[in-house]
Amino acid sequence: MRDYRDESGRTRQRTVRTFGFVDALEAEFEDPVAHFRRDEDVEAKVVAMWSRKYAERARHEREKVLERARQLVERPGACTRAAHYGAAQYVRDVTFDAKTGEALEEAGVRPQIDQAAIDEAARLDGYHLIVTSETDWEDFRILDAYREPWRIEESFKVTKTGGLESRPVWA
């Protein structure tokens, strides 16, 4: 664990584990003006992170999706793709109508929960992989930069929702 200072200046401990390495990754570049594509090797840093908080959040979110998957298995005719978005990844033998999005009931085929897909998702709980061109940065600096955009989004939300009062300006 590593100490850091939060926004209020209090010292806290990080509850994440990281692993970073630099490697050459193949990237595809497209030039829309000249109409060509090319592949190049680009030096990039890869940071793998695991967090208990993210693992618990992923488990909780998956449980909500699994409840919709169970409904899809029990009553496929009453379900639509839009209402059960994400749940179909945990269900085998389910098809949806391309136009209406309704689940189709096929004779002799009964949708089933896909336990292998659930186990695979659970195995990856809490892991994040960040790829960056900043090869000389430390792992935690990359993680901090990755987490920073929420502050920008929060400031936009304040200006959009009326948290910022102003008077009309007439030119």
N, C-alpha and C positions, 0 to 999 in steps of 0.2 A: 504494500500500500504506500501511497505517496501523499504528502500533505499539499494543499493548495489553499488559496484565499478566494472566497466567494465574493459576490457583488457587494455585500455589506462589510467586507473586510475580515470576516471571521475565518479562522483556520479550520479546515475540514480535511477528512481523509478521502481519497479516491477509493471507490469500491469496484474498480475495473481491473482487468488484467489485459495487457497488450503484448503483441509480438509484431515487430516490424522488420521488413527487409527491402532491399533495393534490387530490382531486376529489370531486364529489358522485356517489354511487352509489345506485341504486335498491334499496331493501330492502323485503321483504314482512314485515309484522307480523301476528301472529295472536293474537286474544284468545279463549282457550278458554272463558272464563266467559260473555262476551257473544256468542260465536259469530259473530265477524266478522273479516275480513281487510282490511288496507289497505296500500297502497304509499306509501312516503315516500322522499324524497331524504335521504341521510345523508352528512355529510362524513366522508371516510375518507382515510387515507394508504395508498398502495400502494408497497411496496418490492420491487423486482426485484433478485435476487441471482444471481450466477454464481460458482461455485467449481470450481477444477480438481479438488480432492479429490472433490467430489460427482459431477463429470462422470466421473471414472475409476470410481467406485463404481457409478454407473448403467450404464456400459458393461459392467462385469464382471457385474453382476446380469442384464443383458439377455442376455449370452452364455449364462448358465445356463438362462434361459428359452428361448432359441433352440434349445438342444440338445433340450429337451422338445418344441419345435415340430417339429423335424426328425423325432423319433420318431413324432409324431402324423401327419406326412405319409407316412412310410415304412410304418407299420403302424396305420392308423386303427382297425381292429377290436379291437386289443389295448389301446386307450387309453380312459380315462374322463376326464370333465370334472374330477373332484376331483384326480386324479393329475397332470393337465396344466393346472392352474389358471394362468391368465395366458398360457400358450403359445398358446391359440386366437386371441388378438388378432393374432398374426403369421401366421395360417394362413387362406387363403381356401377357400371351398367345403367347410367342415366343419360338420356338424350333430350335435347330441347328443340322445339320447333324454331326454325331460323327466322320466321316472320313474326310470330307472336311471343316467342320466348317461353311458352308454356312447356312444362315437363311432359314428355310423351310416355304413355304407358304401353309397353310392347307385350304382346301375349307370351307368356312363359318366361319372361325376363323380369326379375324383381331387383330393384336397386339395393345395394348393400353398402354398409360402411366399409371404407378401405382402411383397415387398421395399419397397413404398411405405410400409407401416406401420413397418417397421424403420428406414427412412431418416428418417421423421418423428420417431420416438422418439429416434434418435441426434442429431437436430438440437436437441432440447430437453435433452440431457444437461447436468447441472450447474446448471440454472436452477431457482429457487424464486421464488414470488410470495407475498408476505405482505400481507394487507389488515388494517388496524387502525384503530381509532377514535382512537388517540393521534396526532393530527395535528401536535402541536408537538414530538414527539420526533425526535431525529436518527436517520438510517438505521441506524447501528451500534448504537444503544441498542435499537432495535426488534429487530434480529437477536439481540442478547444476551438479550433477554427471551424471544424465540422458542426459543432454545437452552437456557434455564434449567431447564425442567421435568425434564430427565433427572436432576438432583440430587434432586428430590423423589421420583421413581420409584426411584432408587437407595436412598434411605433407607427406603422402604416395603419394598423387596426384602430389605434387611438385617433388618428386624424380622420378616418372614415366613419367612425361611429359617433362622432359628436363630442368626443372628449376634449376637443380643441375648439374653443369658442372664438368666433371672429365675426366682424360685421361686414356687410356687403361693401365692396369697393366699386365706385363708379368712375369710369375714365372718360 
